[in-house]
Amino acid sequence: MDSLTIHFFLWRYTNISEVLINDQIRDKEVRLIGKNGEQLGIMSSREALKIAEEEDLDLVKVASNAKPPVCKIIDYGKYKYEMVRREKEAKKKQKVIAVKEVRLSPNIEANDLATKANMARKFLTKGDRVKVTLRFRGREMAHISSSKHILDDFAEMLSDVSVIDKEPKLEGRNMQMFLVEKK
């Protein structure tokens, strides 16, 4: 293989990364931003690359959707490190809300309903979302309309710590309702 073919393959595999740098930038014109953040104007990508090489830094395409694309003269290794660090910080600040399920039946007794409500209260105070499912089996399907009050009573028991996120809705053999913590 000659050096041109090797260069093409190397270029091809380095192009897979999310941002284009140096020779990978194939646009005719780019808007150039200097190393200190100053606008250097619109110029050809070859001129921009030449300026970056003179300053011994990399030319990085930061906004490819802009007209013309925006390129910045920066140290690519430092830029990549900053991006990874920002992503980690964003993940730390994210709160994952889990959905916990509480299953009920149409012929549940008052004490059992209170026990399930206490369990749901614990989930809600931890910040989780609660999916309350009323399951109908066999002949219980004939009494769906008279069983909706169970979900209403359940929501009423937890009204001090929660609000209804999704109203009770029948889906197949289950009637479901979602509760979230009151803010």
Backbone as CSV, one residue per row, in Angstrom:
resi,resn,N_x,N_y,N_z,CA_x,CA_y,CA_z,C_x,C_y,C_z
1,MET,0.840,-1.196,0.000,0.000,0.000,0.000,0.872,1.241,0.000
2,ASP,0.453,2.213,-0.750,1.208,3.460,-0.757,0.726,4.360,0.383
3,SER,1.437,5.433,0.602,1.140,6.300,1.753,-0.210,6.999,1.626
4,LEU,-0.655,7.265,0.392,-1.950,7.920,0.196,-3.087,7.005,0.663
5,THR,-2.998,5.723,0.347,-4.022,4.770,0.766,-4.043,4.624,2.285
6,ILE,-2.879,4.553,2.897,-2.802,4.450,4.361,-3.384,5.699,5.000
7,HIS,-3.055,6.875,4.445,-3.594,8.131,4.974,-5.117,8.140,4.872
8,PHE,-5.671,7.624,3.750,-7.116,7.600,3.581,-7.766,6.728,4.644
9,PHE,-7.198,5.527,4.882,-7.778,4.638,5.884,-7.688,5.228,7.283
10,LEU,-6.564,5.858,7.598,-6.440,6.504,8.907,-7.448,7.625,9.050
11,TRP,-7.603,8.421,7.968,-8.561,9.522,7.987,-9.974,8.972,8.147
12,ARG,-10.271,7.869,7.459,-11.598,7.268,7.480,-11.967,6.822,8.894
13,TYR,-11.044,6.217,9.612,-11.352,5.715,10.947,-11.336,6.817,12.008
14,THR,-10.566,7.846,11.825,-10.596,8.937,12.800,-11.805,9.832,12.584
15,ASN,-12.417,9.763,11.419,-13.590,10.574,11.112,-14.829,10.097,11.870
16,ILE,-14.781,8.927,12.438,-15.931,8.363,13.132,-16.235,9.130,14.421
17,SER,-15.257,9.793,15.012,-15.510,10.539,16.250,-16.549,11.629,16.004
18,GLU,-17.146,12.134,17.089,-18.291,13.036,16.970,-17.960,14.431,16.433
19,VAL,-16.741,14.895,16.596,-16.367,16.208,16.061,-15.245,16.047,15.047
20,LEU,-15.263,16.921,14.062,-14.223,16.885,13.037,-13.077,17.805,13.451
21,ILE,-11.847,17.358,13.202,-10.681,18.175,13.539,-9.731,18.231,12.352
22,ASN,-9.001,19.310,12.280,-7.932,19.548,11.305,-8.290,19.157,9.873
23,ASP,-7.624,18.145,9.301,-7.816,17.773,7.898,-9.177,17.149,7.620
24,GLN,-9.906,16.751,8.623,-11.215,16.140,8.429,-12.264,17.157,8.002
25,ILE,-12.009,18.439,8.237,-12.957,19.494,7.892,-12.874,19.728,6.392
26,ARG,-13.966,19.435,5.674,-13.989,19.502,4.208,-14.810,20.666,3.663
27,ASP,-15.264,21.569,4.503,-16.081,22.694,4.052,-15.228,23.728,3.327
28,LYS,-15.838,24.422,2.344,-15.095,25.466,1.628,-14.824,26.652,2.533
29,GLU,-15.887,27.115,3.198,-15.742,28.281,4.077,-16.170,27.925,5.493
30,VAL,-15.480,28.513,6.448,-15.818,28.327,7.855,-15.726,29.669,8.579
31,ARG,-16.509,29.777,9.650,-16.396,30.953,10.522,-15.390,30.564,11.597
32,LEU,-14.340,31.338,11.743,-13.244,30.969,12.633,-13.281,31.776,13.923
33,ILE,-13.091,31.074,15.021,-12.992,31.691,16.339,-11.601,31.383,16.869
34,GLY,-10.912,32.397,17.330,-9.537,32.252,17.795,-9.432,31.561,19.137
35,LYS,-8.183,31.361,19.581,-7.970,30.613,20.826,-8.475,31.361,22.054
36,ASN,-8.584,32.694,21.994,-9.088,33.470,23.128,-10.572,33.803,22.990
37,GLY,-11.246,33.222,21.981,-12.674,33.443,21.798,-13.019,34.596,20.884
38,GLU,-12.023,35.235,20.269,-12.311,36.365,19.390,-12.691,35.873,17.992
39,GLN,-13.583,36.602,17.339,-14.020,36.278,15.981,-12.917,36.654,14.994
40,LEU,-12.492,35.689,14.185,-11.485,35.965,13.158,-12.107,36.083,11.782
41,GLY,-13.424,35.860,11.675,-14.135,36.061,10.421,-14.335,34.779,9.633
42,ILE,-14.895,34.952,8.423,-15.174,33.826,7.539,-14.009,33.684,6.567
43,MET,-13.506,32.452,6.450,-12.371,32.193,5.555,-12.432,30.751,5.085
44,SER,-11.549,30.387,4.176,-11.531,29.007,3.696,-10.984,28.107,4.805
45,SER,-11.327,26.828,4.742,-10.887,25.904,5.785,-9.372,25.695,5.735
46,ARG,-8.770,25.840,4.559,-7.305,25.716,4.449,-6.598,26.848,5.177
47,GLU,-7.117,28.072,5.012,-6.526,29.213,5.717,-6.674,29.038,7.234
48,ALA,-7.852,28.578,7.641,-8.105,28.382,9.069,-7.168,27.321,9.637
49,LEU,-6.948,26.256,8.900,-6.049,25.196,9.344,-4.622,25.709,9.432
50,LYS,-4.247,26.555,8.476,-2.895,27.146,8.469,-2.687,28.002,9.722
51,ILE,-3.701,28.814,10.077,-3.617,29.667,11.270,-3.501,28.803,12.526
52,ALA,-4.287,27.712,12.586,-4.251,26.819,13.742,-2.879,26.163,13.874
53,GLU,-2.297,25.742,12.758,-0.985,25.104,12.798,0.107,26.085,13.211
54,GLU,-0.039,27.351,12.821,0.932,28.371,13.228,0.920,28.551,14.747
55,GLU,-0.255,28.440,15.345,-0.372,28.598,16.799,-0.147,27.272,17.527
56,ASP,0.170,26.208,16.777,0.445,24.879,17.312,-0.756,24.330,18.098
57,LEU,-1.957,24.579,17.550,-3.201,24.077,18.134,-4.014,23.366,17.056
58,ASP,-5.193,22.864,17.416,-6.055,22.137,16.485,-7.219,23.003,16.031
59,LEU,-7.680,22.719,14.815,-8.884,23.351,14.291,-10.026,22.367,14.513
60,VAL,-11.015,22.759,15.318,-12.109,21.865,15.693,-13.427,22.469,15.226
61,LYS,-14.241,21.645,14.534,-15.560,22.095,14.079,-16.527,21.933,15.249
62,VAL,-16.989,23.061,15.806,-17.845,23.016,16.993,-19.327,23.129,16.663
63,ALA,-19.678,23.755,15.542,-21.085,23.878,15.137,-21.195,23.573,13.655
64,SER,-21.509,22.316,13.334,-21.537,21.914,11.927,-22.824,22.317,11.227
65,ASN,-23.898,22.601,11.969,-25.178,22.947,11.359,-25.285,24.422,10.987
66,ALA,-24.382,25.248,11.467,-24.437,26.686,11.189,-24.042,26.953,9.733
67,LYS,-24.434,28.090,9.228,-24.069,28.508,7.863,-23.225,29.761,7.963
68,PRO,-21.976,29.781,7.635,-21.083,28.646,7.420,-20.746,27.964,8.750
69,PRO,-20.233,26.723,8.707,-19.906,26.003,9.944,-18.900,26.773,10.798
70,VAL,-19.023,26.633,12.116,-18.148,27.345,13.044,-17.014,26.429,13.478
71,CYS,-15.787,26.926,13.330,-14.605,26.194,13.766,-13.862,27.032,14.791
72,LYS,-13.203,26.342,15.700,-12.512,27.026,16.781,-11.073,26.524,16.861
73,ILE,-10.171,27.414,17.181,-8.767,27.039,17.355,-8.556,26.756,18.838
74,ILE,-8.392,25.455,19.165,-8.211,25.034,20.551,-7.335,23.789,20.605
75,ASP,-6.941,23.430,21.810,-6.216,22.176,22.029,-7.268,21.073,22.113
76,TYR,-7.268,20.165,21.135,-8.316,19.147,21.034,-8.348,18.223,22.250
77,GLY,-7.203,17.831,22.766,-7.159,16.951,23.936,-7.832,17.586,25.135
78,LYS,-7.565,18.871,25.345,-8.168,19.600,26.463,-9.682,19.742,26.251
79,TYR,-10.073,20.008,24.997,-11.483,20.151,24.641,-12.238,18.846,24.927
80,LYS,-11.663,17.725,24.511,-12.276,16.412,24.712,-12.418,16.110,26.213
81,TYR,-11.384,16.438,26.982,-11.414,16.232,28.435,-12.539,17.043,29.069
82,GLU,-12.678,18.304,28.657,-13.736,19.179,29.201,-15.119,18.627,28.883
83,MET,-15.301,18.117,27.654,-16.602,17.581,27.257,-16.966,16.353,28.110
84,VAL,-16.008,15.469,28.344,-16.247,14.278,29.163,-16.581,14.687,30.595
85,ARG,-15.864,15.674,31.120,-16.109,16.140,32.481,-17.507,16.748,32.618
86,ARG,-17.935,17.532,31.611,-19.279,18.123,31.639,-20.358,17.056,31.617
87,GLU,-20.155,16.020,30.795,-21.134,14.939,30.727,-21.249,14.214,32.063
88,LYS,-20.123,13.999,32.732,-20.147,13.348,34.038,-20.891,14.207,35.056
89,GLU,-20.650,15.519,35.022,-21.348,16.436,35.944,-22.848,16.409,35.694
90,ALA,-23.240,16.382,34.420,-24.666,16.348,34.086,-25.307,15.062,34.585
91,LYS,-24.575,13.945,34.493,-25.113,12.678,34.984,-25.259,12.684,36.492
92,LYS,-24.334,13.331,37.204,-24.422,13.396,38.662,-25.657,14.160,39.102
93,LYS,-25.987,15.222,38.374,-27.112,16.071,38.757,-28.457,15.486,38.341
94,GLN,-28.444,14.454,37.482,-29.681,13.835,37.040,-30.296,13.007,38.161
95,LYS,-31.617,13.062,38.262,-32.300,12.228,39.241,-33.166,11.241,38.483
96,VAL,-32.916,9.972,38.699,-33.688,8.932,38.042,-34.909,8.638,38.895
97,ILE,-36.073,8.785,38.299,-37.316,8.539,39.022,-37.775,7.124,38.688
98,ALA,-37.824,6.293,39.702,-38.266,4.915,39.510,-39.780,4.841,39.629
99,VAL,-40.369,3.875,38.946,-41.801,3.649,39.036,-42.013,2.376,39.847
100,LYS,-42.659,2.524,40.994,-42.972,1.390,41.855,-44.441,1.042,41.653
101,GLU,-44.746,-0.243,41.683,-46.121,-0.671,41.446,-46.757,-1.240,42.701
102,VAL,-48.010,-0.865,42.922,-48.815,-1.417,44.005,-50.030,-2.056,43.339
103,ARG,-50.210,-3.363,43.581,-51.323,-4.085,42.964,-52.453,-4.286,43.967
104,LEU,-53.647,-4.017,43.480,-54.847,-4.174,44.291,-55.814,-5.105,43.566
105,SER,-56.785,-5.633,44.307,-57.844,-6.427,43.685,-59.188,-5.793,44.055
106,PRO,-60.241,-6.055,43.277,-61.545,-5.416,43.541,-62.154,-5.786,44.895
107,ASN,-61.821,-6.954,45.448,-62.417,-7.336,46.728,-61.410,-7.223,47.874
108,ILE,-60.632,-6.125,47.880,-59.635,-5.896,48.926,-60.322,-5.337,50.174
109,GLU,-59.870,-5.762,51.319,-60.427,-5.290,52.588,-59.792,-3.953,52.977
110,ALA,-60.413,-3.244,53.893,-59.962,-1.910,54.301,-58.566,-1.942,54.929
111,ASN,-58.288,-2.951,55.751,-56.968,-3.044,56.392,-55.869,-3.294,55.365
112,ASP,-56.164,-4.175,54.402,-55.181,-4.458,53.351,-54.926,-3.209,52.508
113,LEU,-55.988,-2.463,52.255,-55.855,-1.229,51.478,-54.996,-0.219,52.234
114,ALA,-55.172,-0.136,53.554,-54.365,0.774,54.369,-52.898,0.356,54.366
115,THR,-52.628,-0.962,54.402,-51.252,-1.465,54.361,-50.585,-1.101,53.040
116,LYS,-51.326,-1.305,51.944,-50.789,-0.960,50.612,-50.564,0.554,50.503
117,ALA,-51.454,1.335,51.117,-51.313,2.788,51.087,-50.056,3.226,51.839
118,ASN,-49.761,2.574,52.958,-48.542,2.893,53.712,-47.298,2.554,52.906
119,MET,-47.349,1.437,52.188,-46.226,1.054,51.343,-46.023,2.091,50.229
120,ALA,-47.114,2.522,49.620,-47.045,3.529,48.568,-46.545,4.870,49.128
121,ARG,-46.931,5.185,50.365,-46.481,6.422,51.016,-44.958,6.433,51.144
122,LYS,-44.369,5.270,51.514,-42.903,5.167,51.616,-42.244,5.416,50.268
123,PHE,-42.823,4.812,49.221,-42.272,5.012,47.874,-42.322,6.476,47.468
124,LEU,-43.445,7.122,47.763,-43.634,8.527,47.374,-42.684,9.451,48.128
125,THR,-42.456,9.193,49.413,-41.557,10.056,50.180,-40.106,9.902,49.731
126,LYS,-39.766,8.750,49.128,-38.421,8.566,48.573,-38.264,9.270,47.227
127,GLY,-39.368,9.753,46.664,-39.296,10.466,45.391,-39.675,9.619,44.192
128,ASP,-40.143,8.391,44.427,-40.535,7.513,43.325,-41.955,7.812,42.875
129,ARG,-42.256,7.381,41.669,-43.602,7.462,41.121,-44.296,6.147,41.460
130,VAL,-45.580,6.172,41.752,-46.285,4.951,42.120,-47.367,4.660,41.083
131,LYS,-47.309,3.431,40.564,-48.314,2.944,39.623,-49.250,2.038,40.413
132,VAL,-50.509,2.441,40.534,-51.490,1.665,41.280,-52.314,0.885,40.262
133,THR,-52.273,-0.440,40.381,-52.964,-1.309,39.422,-54.058,-2.083,40.133
134,LEU,-55.261,-1.982,39.602,-56.400,-2.739,40.101,-56.636,-3.861,39.095
135,ARG,-56.351,-5.120,39.508,-56.427,-6.258,38.588,-57.787,-6.951,38.700
136,PHE,-58.365,-7.241,37.541,-59.646,-7.945,37.486,-59.406,-9.341,36.946
137,ARG,-59.965,-10.350,37.638,-59.832,-11.735,37.183,-61.225,-12.349,37.038
138,GLY,-61.397,-13.109,35.986,-62.638,-13.871,35.780,-63.898,-13.030,35.821
139,ARG,-64.797,-13.369,36.735,-66.096,-12.685,36.812,-65.990,-11.268,37.350
140,GLU,-64.832,-10.893,37.900,-64.649,-9.527,38.406,-64.755,-8.508,37.268
141,MET,-64.543,-8.965,36.020,-64.624,-8.063,34.864,-66.032,-7.485,34.702
142,ALA,-67.053,-8.161,35.225,-68.429,-7.689,35.112,-68.706,-6.508,36.034
143,HIS,-67.818,-6.260,37.016,-68.060,-5.208,38.014,-66.993,-4.111,37.969
144,ILE,-66.519,-3.815,36.789,-65.459,-2.811,36.646,-65.923,-1.438,37.115
145,SER,-67.126,-1.034,36.691,-67.601,0.318,37.007,-67.785,0.528,38.507
146,SER,-68.155,-0.523,39.237,-68.357,-0.368,40.685,-67.051,-0.494,41.471
147,SER,-65.952,-0.811,40.794,-64.669,-0.985,41.489,-63.754,0.232,41.385
148,LYS,-64.125,1.210,40.587,-63.284,2.401,40.414,-63.113,3.151,41.734
149,HIS,-64.091,3.036,42.625,-64.027,3.748,43.904,-62.820,3.298,44.738
150,ILE,-62.322,2.077,44.520,-61.165,1.585,45.279,-59.940,2.447,44.968
151,LEU,-59.732,2.745,43.685,-58.605,3.608,43.307,-58.803,5.028,43.834
152,ASP,-60.057,5.499,43.799,-60.341,6.833,44.325,-60.062,6.896,45.830
153,ASP,-60.468,5.858,46.562,-60.207,5.801,48.003,-58.703,5.753,48.286
154,PHE,-57.988,4.967,47.477,-56.536,4.850,47.627,-55.873,6.208,47.437
155,ALA,-56.284,6.937,46.392,-55.729,8.268,46.132,-56.092,9.234,47.260
156,GLU,-57.285,9.085,47.810,-57.725,9.954,48.914,-56.898,9.697,50.171
157,MET,-56.546,8.427,50.429,-55.725,8.086,51.595,-54.334,8.724,51.503
158,LEU,-53.851,8.904,50.278,-52.512,9.460,50.068,-52.534,10.914,49.615
159,SER,-53.676,11.572,49.715,-53.803,12.945,49.205,-52.902,13.944,49.927
160,ASP,-52.460,13.629,51.160,-51.593,14.551,51.890,-50.161,14.550,51.344
161,VAL,-49.726,13.454,50.713,-48.354,13.378,50.201,-48.281,13.241,48.688
162,SER,-49.425,13.030,48.015,-49.362,12.788,46.572,-50.494,13.466,45.823
163,VAL,-50.288,13.547,44.516,-51.323,14.009,43.589,-51.417,12.980,42.474
164,ILE,-52.574,12.930,41.832,-52.771,11.984,40.737,-52.098,12.534,39.489
165,ASP,-51.173,11.756,38.942,-50.472,12.139,37.726,-51.279,11.725,36.498
166,LYS,-51.789,10.496,36.506,-52.657,10.001,35.439,-53.907,9.429,36.078
167,GLU,-55.041,9.877,35.605,-56.325,9.408,36.127,-56.483,7.908,35.879
168,PRO,-57.335,7.223,36.677,-57.557,5.788,36.460,-58.067,5.507,35.047
169,LYS,-57.443,4.509,34.423,-57.789,4.169,33.048,-57.764,2.653,32.905
170,LEU,-58.766,2.113,32.231,-58.860,0.672,32.041,-58.050,0.270,30.813
171,GLU,-57.137,-0.682,31.020,-56.342,-1.226,29.925,-56.386,-2.733,30.030
172,GLY,-57.189,-3.371,29.197,-57.345,-4.824,29.254,-58.045,-5.243,30.528
173,ARG,-57.384,-6.075,31.326,-57.961,-6.543,32.591,-57.470,-5.722,33.786
174,ASN,-56.739,-4.656,33.533,-56.179,-3.835,34.614,-56.687,-2.403,34.524
175,MET,-56.936,-1.799,35.673,-57.232,-0.370,35.736,-56.032,0.260,36.441
176,GLN,-55.416,1.244,35.778,-54.178,1.808,36.302,-54.301,3.296,36.573
177,MET,-53.554,3.723,37.588,-53.504,5.130,37.968,-52.075,5.408,38.433
178,PHE,-51.568,6.605,38.149,-50.221,6.969,38.572,-50.278,8.099,39.584
179,LEU,-49.482,7.967,40.637,-49.391,8.995,41.689,-47.960,9.515,41.739
180,VAL,-47.821,10.815,41.976,-46.498,11.423,42.160,-46.503,12.216,43.453
181,GLU,-45.315,12.468,43.960,-45.169,13.196,45.213,-45.660,14.638,45.054
182,LYS,-46.343,15.126,46.071,-46.849,16.506,46.057,-45.672,17.441,46.284
183,LYS,-45.591,18.492,45.510,-44.481,19.442,45.620,-44.862,20.596,46.499
